[in-house]
Amino acid sequence: MMAKDLRISLLLDFYGDMLTEKQRDVVELYYNEDLSLAEIAAHSHITRQGVRDSIKRAEGILLDLEERLGLAKKFREIQDGLDEIASCAQDIQRFNARHGIFREIDEGASRILELASHLND
């Protein structure tokens, strides 16, 4: 049994179009549908070893693309940054509420939260 690298499912979202249709389908069944190699082999009409080889090739391609392009890493960094921005805006709103509300500050912080939420969806 192969150990599943759960990063592959995320990388498939970013780089799946770079795989052949067969590779993409097999990887999706293995990682996203959680089918066994034997189940995928029966579904795809190829051998279990053929499924394993296809998954390993696709994993190599996806990991190589991420190493070269870094899109998934950058996406996670942006999400983390947006979460921090939202947290800071909430802190500003709380501070503003405790120390005499300035409508402009509250409106600005609310707009920051709205934008961060929209971008993080």
C-alpha positions as CSV (number, residue, x, y, z in Angstrom):
1,M,0.0,0.0,0.0
2,M,1.3,3.5,-0.9
3,A,1.4,6.2,1.7
4,K,-0.7,9.1,0.6
5,D,0.9,12.6,0.4
6,L,-2.1,14.8,1.1
7,R,-0.3,17.8,-0.5
8,I,-1.0,16.1,-3.8
9,S,-4.7,16.8,-3.6
10,L,-4.0,20.5,-3.2
11,L,-1.4,20.5,-6.0
12,L,-3.9,18.8,-8.3
13,D,-6.2,21.8,-7.9
14,F,-3.3,24.1,-9.1
15,Y,-1.6,22.0,-11.7
16,G,-4.1,19.2,-12.6
17,D,-4.4,20.6,-16.1
18,M,-0.8,19.9,-16.7
19,L,-1.4,16.1,-16.4
20,T,-2.8,13.8,-19.0
21,E,-6.5,13.2,-18.6
22,K,-5.7,9.6,-17.6
23,Q,-3.2,10.7,-14.9
24,R,-5.6,13.4,-13.6
25,D,-8.5,10.9,-13.4
26,V,-6.4,8.3,-11.6
27,V,-5.0,10.8,-9.1
28,E,-8.4,12.3,-8.4
29,L,-9.9,8.8,-7.8
30,Y,-7.0,8.0,-5.5
31,Y,-6.7,11.2,-3.5
32,N,-10.2,12.8,-3.7
33,E,-12.4,9.8,-3.9
34,D,-10.2,7.7,-1.7
35,L,-10.4,4.6,-3.9
36,S,-7.8,1.8,-3.6
37,L,-5.4,0.9,-6.3
38,A,-7.4,-2.2,-7.1
39,E,-10.7,-0.3,-7.3
40,I,-9.1,2.3,-9.6
41,A,-7.6,-0.5,-11.7
42,A,-11.0,-2.1,-12.1
43,H,-12.7,1.2,-12.9
44,S,-10.0,2.3,-15.4
45,H,-9.4,-1.1,-17.0
46,I,-5.7,-1.1,-16.3
47,T,-3.5,-3.2,-14.0
48,R,-3.0,-2.3,-10.3
49,Q,0.7,-1.7,-11.2
50,G,-0.3,0.6,-14.1
51,V,-2.4,2.6,-11.6
52,R,0.4,2.8,-9.2
53,D,2.9,3.9,-11.9
54,S,0.5,6.5,-13.2
55,I,0.0,7.9,-9.7
56,K,3.7,8.0,-9.0
57,R,4.4,9.8,-12.4
58,A,1.7,12.3,-11.8
59,E,2.9,13.0,-8.2
60,G,6.4,13.6,-9.5
61,I,5.0,16.1,-12.1
62,L,2.9,17.9,-9.6
63,L,5.7,18.2,-7.0
64,D,8.1,19.3,-9.7
65,L,5.7,22.0,-10.9
66,E,5.2,23.2,-7.3
67,E,9.0,23.3,-6.7
68,R,9.5,25.4,-9.9
69,L,6.4,27.6,-9.7
70,G,5.4,27.7,-6.1
71,L,1.7,28.6,-6.7
72,A,0.3,26.5,-3.9
73,K,2.9,27.9,-1.4
74,K,2.2,31.4,-2.5
75,F,-1.6,30.8,-2.2
76,R,-1.1,29.6,1.4
77,E,1.1,32.6,2.2
78,I,-1.6,35.0,0.8
79,Q,-4.3,33.2,2.8
80,D,-2.2,33.4,6.0
81,G,-1.6,37.1,5.3
82,L,-5.3,37.8,4.7
83,D,-6.1,36.0,8.0
84,E,-3.5,38.2,9.8
85,I,-4.9,41.4,8.2
86,A,-8.4,40.5,9.3
87,S,-7.2,39.8,12.8
88,C,-5.5,43.2,13.0
89,A,-8.6,44.9,11.6
90,Q,-10.7,43.2,14.4
91,D,-8.1,44.4,17.0
92,I,-8.5,47.9,15.6
93,Q,-12.3,47.8,15.9
94,R,-12.1,46.5,19.5
95,F,-9.6,49.2,20.5
96,N,-11.7,51.8,18.8
97,A,-14.8,50.6,20.6
98,R,-13.0,50.8,24.0
99,H,-11.5,54.2,23.5
100,G,-14.1,56.3,21.9
101,I,-15.5,55.3,18.6
102,F,-14.4,57.1,15.5
103,R,-16.8,56.2,12.8
104,E,-14.1,56.5,10.1
105,I,-11.8,54.0,11.8
106,D,-14.6,51.5,12.4
107,E,-15.8,51.9,8.7
108,G,-12.2,51.5,7.5
109,A,-11.6,48.4,9.6
110,S,-15.0,46.9,8.5
111,R,-14.0,47.5,4.8
112,I,-10.6,45.8,5.4
113,L,-12.5,42.8,7.0
114,E,-14.9,42.7,4.1
115,L,-12.1,42.7,1.5
116,A,-10.0,40.1,3.3
117,S,-13.0,37.8,3.6
118,H,-13.8,38.2,-0.1
119,L,-10.2,37.6,-1.2
120,N,-9.9,34.6,1.1
121,D,-12.9,32.7,-0.3
